[in-house]
Amino acid sequence: MSKRVYIMSAVANTFENVKAVILSAHKNTTSTDKVSFYNSWAENYDQDVAVLDYRAPTLAANCISSHFSGDREGAVVLDVACGTGLVATQLKKLGFGKFVGVDGSKAMLELARQSGLYQDSKQIMLGEEPLPIQWVDSFDVVVIVGGLSFGHVPPAVVRDLCKSTKPGGYICMTTRSNQDNLEYKGFLDSELRQMENEGLWTCVEVTEVENWERAVSEHEDGYISGAVYLYKKL
């Protein structure tokens, strides 16, 4: 009995440590501060998000997989805000083989490169720098997981993602639905609908997920919710 209590206590302590790390990031208001935070977090990132039961990379990969009917090994995936490569790792398991990574953090990108999953990678500050013009209409799949949230990437960046996708290609995006991110999600939903009204893409699927990840804000407990969006470029 005492052994079980000890294990639960150890897990709780680990979660509290991760929570403290993430809450410290919320105090970083400038893009330079954000990048510095992610550079310092890179080494422990994978193990920390595992503690949070962070499911977004798997959920996004499964969503793409359920609708993509082309040649997976030959398809080129643009992984935006790729971090250490969690999304590419999941997509690789599902048969996708070619990845280009984009992130604002040099340290995150270096770990992504070391994974051996990416054929190319580029450091870009999303929202401040556009994606390269030569990438227009270039990718079979464009995915962004974790970047679309308050204090990170502005909702308007989804237009760049759409531009970089081949006609008929897929754009997969995720965001959190918790209280701290509701205003951002509202702006994002509005932008996605506006682009559909403009005839840029069509909505394939929107999935609301209740148990997205463990809550880390100071006024939430348990798990927060999130959403996976999949659009097809026209």
Residue pairs with C-beta under 8 A, 6 or more apart in sequence:
11 51
14 51
15 51
15 52
15 214
18 48
18 51
18 52
18 216
19 216
21 41
21 44
21 48
22 48
22 216
23 216
23 217
23 218
24 37
25 34
25 37
25 41
26 151
28 34
28 36
28 37
28 151
29 151
31 104
31 125
31 127
31 128
34 104
34 151
34 152
35 104
35 105
35 106
35 125
38 45
38 83
38 104
38 105
38 107
38 108
39 105
39 106
39 107
39 108
40 107
41 48
42 84
42 105
42 107
42 108
42 110
42 111
43 107
43 111
45 83
45 84
45 108
45 111
46 84
46 86
49 86
49 213
51 214
52 213
52 214
52 216
53 211
53 213
53 214
53 223
54 86
54 213
55 209
55 211
55 212
55 213
56 145
56 146
56 174
56 212
56 213
56 226
56 228
57 86
57 87
57 89
57 90
57 145
57 146
58 90
59 174
59 207
59 209
59 226
59 228
60 87
60 90
60 143
60 145
60 172
60 174
60 228
61 87
61 90
61 91
61 93
61 94
62 90
62 94
63 172
63 205
63 207
63 228
63 230
64 91
64 94
64 141
64 143
64 170
64 172
64 230
65 91
65 94
65 95
67 170
67 204
67 205
67 230
68 75
68 140
68 141
68 170
70 140
72 94
72 95
72 96
72 97
73 95
73 96
73 97
73 98
74 97
74 98
75 96
75 97
75 98
75 140
75 141
76 98
76 99
76 100
76 138
76 139
76 140
76 141
77 88
77 91
77 96
77 98
77 99
77 100
77 139
77 140
77 141
77 142
77 143
78 99
78 100
78 102
78 135
78 138
78 139
78 141
78 142
78 143
78 161
78 164
78 165
79 85
79 87
79 88
79 99
79 100
79 101
79 102
79 118
79 143
80 102
80 126
80 131
80 142
80 143
80 144
80 147
80 161
81 102
81 103
81 104
81 126
81 144
81 145
81 146
81 147
81 152
81 153
82 88
82 99
82 101
82 102
82 103
82 108
82 109
82 112
82 118
82 121
83 103
83 105
83 108
83 112
83 146
84 108
84 111
84 112
84 115
85 99
85 101
85 111
85 112
85 115
85 117
85 118
86 145
87 143
87 145
88 96
88 99
88 101
88 112
88 115
88 117
88 118
89 115
89 117
91 99
91 143
92 99
92 117
96 141
98 119
99 117
99 118
99 119
100 118
100 119
100 120
100 121
100 122
100 139
101 109
101 112
101 113
101 118
101 120
101 121
101 122
102 121
102 122
102 123
102 124
102 126
102 131
103 109
103 112
103 121
103 123
103 124
104 123
104 124
104 125
104 126
105 123
106 123
109 121
109 123
112 118
112 121
113 121
122 132
124 131
126 147
126 153
126 157
126 160
127 153
127 154
127 156
127 157
130 160
131 160
131 161
131 163
131 164
135 163
135 164
136 163
136 164
137 163
137 164
137 165
137 166
137 167
138 164
138 165
138 166
139 164
139 165
139 166
139 169
140 165
140 166
140 169
140 170
141 165
141 169
141 170
141 171
141 172
142 161
142 162
142 164
142 165
142 169
142 170
142 171
142 172
143 171
143 172
143 173
144 153
144 157
144 158
144 161
144 172
144 173
144 174
145 172
145 173
145 174
146 152
146 174
147 153
147 157
148 155
148 157
148 158
148 173
148 174
148 175
148 184
148 188
149 175
149 176
149 181
149 184
150 180
150 181
150 183
150 184
155 184
155 187
155 188
155 190
155 191
156 191
158 171
158 173
158 188
158 191
158 192
158 195
159 191
159 195
159 200
161 171
161 173
162 171
162 195
162 200
162 201
162 231
162 233
165 171
165 233
166 233
167 233
167 234
168 232
168 233
169 232
169 233
170 204
170 230
170 231
170 232
170 233
171 201
171 230
171 231
171 232
171 233
172 228
172 229
172 230
172 231
173 188
173 228
173 229
173 231
174 226
174 227
174 228
174 229
175 181
175 184
175 185
175 188
175 226
175 227
175 229
176 185
176 212
176 213
176 224
176 225
176 226
176 227
177 185
177 208
177 212
177 224
177 225
177 226
177 227
178 212
178 215
178 217
178 220
178 224
178 225
178 226
179 217
179 219
179 220
180 217
180 220
185 227
192 203
192 229
192 231
195 201
196 202
196 203
196 231
199 234
200 233
200 234
201 231
201 232
201 233
201 234
202 231
202 232
202 234
203 229
203 230
203 231
204 230
204 231
204 232
205 228
205 229
205 230
206 227
206 228
206 229
206 230
207 227
207 228
208 225
208 226
208 227
209 225
209 226
209 227
209 228
210 223
210 225
211 223
211 225
212 223
212 224
212 225
212 226
213 223
213 224
213 226
214 222
214 223
214 224
215 221
215 222
215 223
215 224
